[in-house]
Amino acid sequence: MHVMAISTVTDQDGFWDALKQAYGRLPGQARWALAVASTDGTRAVNVIVHDSVAGVRAFMEEYAGPFADTDYVQADAANAVGLPE
C-alpha cells in the first residue's frame, strides 16, 4: 500500500537531514516513492510503499518525529494520478 506522511515541519534542517538518514534504512520491502516540500519549507509530503500505516508511522517517527508533526494515512491509489507504483 501507499502511505502518505503529511508533515508540518518545525525544524527544516533537522527534518530533511533525518529523512536523508532514514532513506538508506528503509525496512524490509518498503520503498520511498516521493518526498516533496512546500516552497516555504513548513509542509512536506512523503509517500512510502509499505505493508501498513503503522509501520510507516513507527519508522518515520524514529527519524523525523522531533522535527515535525506528521499525519499518516493510506493513499487512495485507485484514484491517484501519477502515483509511482
N, C-alpha and C positions, 0 to 999 in steps of 0.2 A: 504494500500500500504506500501511497504518497502521503507524507505527513508535513503539514505546514507549521513552521515555528515562526510566529509573528511577534517581533520584539520591539519594545520601547527601550531604546538604548540610553543608559545613564553615563557610561564611560566608553566613548567611541574607540579609543586606542586599546583599552583593555579588552573590549568585546571582540574586535577583529583580530587582535593578537591571540586571544583564546581560541577563536574559531580556526585560525591557521594551525594551531597546535592540534585541535580536535580533528581536523580534516584528515590528518595522517593516522588517526587512531580510531577510525570508524569500526564499530563492532560487526563481526560476522559478515553477513551478506549485505549490509547496509551500503547505500550509495547516495552521495550528495548530488542532487540534481540541479540545485540553484541556490545562489546566495546573492542577495541584492539589497542595497541600502537606499534610503531617500537621499536627495541631494544635500540636505542639512545634517544627515547622519543620525538623526534621532529615532528613526524607524528602520527595521530590517525584516526581510522575509527570507527564510531558508526553507527549502523543500528537500526532504530526505526520504529516500525509499527504504522502508524498514518493515518488519513484521508487526509492529504495534506502535501506537501513540505513546504508550507508557515507556517503551524502550527508547524512543527518541527523546522524550522528556528527561529521563534519567541521564542519558548521555550528554545532552545539551546543557543541562543544569550543572553538571560536574565542571564544565569548562566555562560557560558564559554566564552562569547564574549570578555571579557577583556584579556583573556589568550591565544587566538588563532585566526587565520584567517581560516574561515571554508567555504567550498562549500557544497551546499545541492542539491542532485539530487535524482530522483526516481530510484530505483533499477530495473533492468530488471529481475524480479523474474522468468519469464518463462524460462530463460536461465541460471539461477543461479544453482550452485552445492552446496548442503549442507546448503542452506539458511533456518534458522528456520522459521516455519510457524506461 
